[in-house]
Amino acid sequence: MAERDELRITKPAERRTIRRHFPSFSSLLDDFFEDFFAEPFIGERERMLSPKVDLIDKPDKFILKAEIPGVEKKDLNIEVGNDYVVIKGEKKKSEEHKEEEYYYKETYAGKFIREVSLPERIKTDAARAAYENGILKIELPKAEESKARKLEVD
């Protein structure tokens, strides 16, 4: 009779699944309402493709950075208004595969749009954009009336 320490129970090999961190319910609700009211008429697919942005406030300008990997410069269209920026584009499919070949498919291809409201007015004619390594950087000089200034007390 084998001792208990010598017994080994083996299971057949199981397919491993990747576990992902799921956000909290409250952060999901916050994201839902923020997305719903910010972009109510954009479909789920466009929202998935919509670039994530950072808006940096400098004393004389805003700098908007958007992550847009896999998109070519020629497929970007940027509109700058007095207090908003709209980024439109299209990420094209690089390869064509049959669905059953994928183990995971988390990349998307298609059109996207992202509108960013600015907290102050800008000089639209002085705005500049550059695109390098999947990062779009837009410099948006503030309008003169928007810049903070020091007031003298009479």
C-alpha positions in Angstrom: 0.0 0.0 0.0 1.4 3.4 -1.0 1.8 6.1 1.5 -0.3 9.2 1.2 2.8 11.4 0.3 3.6 9.1 -2.7 0.1 9.3 -4.3 -0.1 11.7 -7.2 -3.3 12.6 -8.9 -3.0 13.9 -12.4 -5.6 15.7 -14.5 -5.7 15.8 -18.2 -4.2 19.0 -19.7 -6.7 21.9 -19.7 -6.7 24.8 -22.0 -5.4 27.9 -20.2 -7.5 31.0 -20.3 -6.1 34.5 -20.0 -7.7 36.3 -17.0 -8.1 40.0 -17.3 -8.5 42.7 -14.7 -12.0 43.9 -14.7 -12.7 47.5 -13.6 -15.0 48.3 -10.7 -18.7 48.7 -11.3 -18.6 52.4 -10.3 -15.8 53.1 -12.9 -17.8 51.3 -15.5 -20.8 53.5 -14.7 -18.7 56.6 -14.8 -17.2 55.6 -18.2 -20.7 54.8 -19.5 -22.2 58.1 -18.7 -19.1 60.1 -19.7 -19.1 58.3 -23.1 -22.9 58.5 -23.5 -23.1 62.3 -23.0 -19.8 63.1 -24.7 -20.5 61.2 -27.9 -24.1 60.0 -27.9 -24.4 59.3 -31.6 -21.2 57.3 -32.1 -21.6 53.6 -32.5 -19.7 51.0 -30.4 -17.3 50.1 -33.1 -16.3 53.8 -33.7 -16.0 54.3 -29.9 -13.6 51.3 -29.7 -11.5 52.8 -32.5 -11.7 56.3 -31.0 -8.2 57.4 -29.9 -7.3 58.0 -26.3 -6.1 61.6 -25.8 -4.2 63.7 -23.3 -4.8 67.4 -23.2 -2.0 69.4 -21.6 -2.6 73.0 -20.5 0.5 75.3 -20.9 0.4 79.0 -20.1 0.3 80.0 -23.8 -1.1 76.9 -25.6 -2.8 73.5 -25.3 -1.0 70.3 -26.4 -3.3 67.5 -27.5 -1.7 64.0 -27.8 -3.7 61.2 -29.3 -2.7 57.5 -29.6 -3.5 56.4 -33.1 -1.3 53.3 -33.9 -1.6 51.7 -37.3 -3.1 54.7 -39.0 -1.3 56.4 -41.9 -0.9 60.2 -42.0 -2.9 60.4 -45.2 -5.9 58.7 -43.5 -6.1 61.4 -40.8 -8.4 64.5 -41.0 -8.1 67.1 -38.3 -10.6 70.0 -37.8 -9.8 72.8 -35.4 -12.5 75.2 -34.2 -12.3 78.1 -31.7 -12.9 75.8 -28.8 -12.8 72.2 -30.1 -10.7 69.7 -32.1 -12.1 66.9 -34.2 -9.9 64.0 -35.2 -11.3 61.7 -38.0 -9.5 58.8 -39.6 -9.5 55.3 -40.8 -7.4 52.3 -39.7 -7.2 50.0 -42.6 -6.9 46.2 -42.4 -3.3 45.2 -42.9 -3.9 41.5 -43.6 -6.9 39.4 -44.4 -7.4 36.2 -42.5 -10.3 33.8 -42.0 -12.0 34.2 -38.6 -11.4 30.6 -37.5 -7.6 31.2 -37.7 -7.7 33.6 -34.8 -7.0 32.5 -31.2 -7.6 36.1 -30.0 -8.7 39.1 -32.1 -8.6 42.4 -30.2 -7.5 44.7 -33.0 -10.0 46.7 -35.0 -10.0 48.3 -38.4 -12.4 50.9 -39.6 -13.3 54.6 -39.4 -13.2 56.6 -36.2 -13.9 60.1 -34.9 -13.0 61.9 -31.7 -14.1 65.3 -30.7 -12.3 67.1 -27.9 -13.8 70.3 -26.3 -11.2 72.8 -25.2 -11.6 74.8 -22.0 -10.5 78.1 -23.7 -10.6 79.6 -27.1 -7.6 79.1 -29.4 -6.0 80.7 -32.5 -7.1 78.2 -35.2 -4.8 79.6 -37.8 -1.7 79.0 -35.7 -2.5 75.4 -34.8 0.1 72.8 -35.8 0.0 69.0 -36.0 2.7 66.3 -36.2 2.3 62.5 -36.4 5.1 60.1 -35.5 5.2 56.5 -34.3 1.5 56.3 -33.8 1.2 59.5 -31.7 -0.6 62.6 -33.1 0.6 65.8 -31.4 -1.4 69.0 -32.0 -0.2 72.3 -30.6 -3.1 74.8 -30.1 -2.0 78.3 -29.2 -4.4 80.1 -26.9 -6.3 83.2 -28.1 -5.1 86.5 -26.6 -8.3 87.0 -24.7 -7.9 83.5 -23.1 -4.4 84.0 -21.7 -4.2 84.8 -18.1 -2.9 88.2 -17.3 -2.0 90.1 -14.1 -4.2 93.0 -13.1 -3.0 96.0 -11.3 -5.1 97.3 -8.5 -6.1 101.0 -8.8 
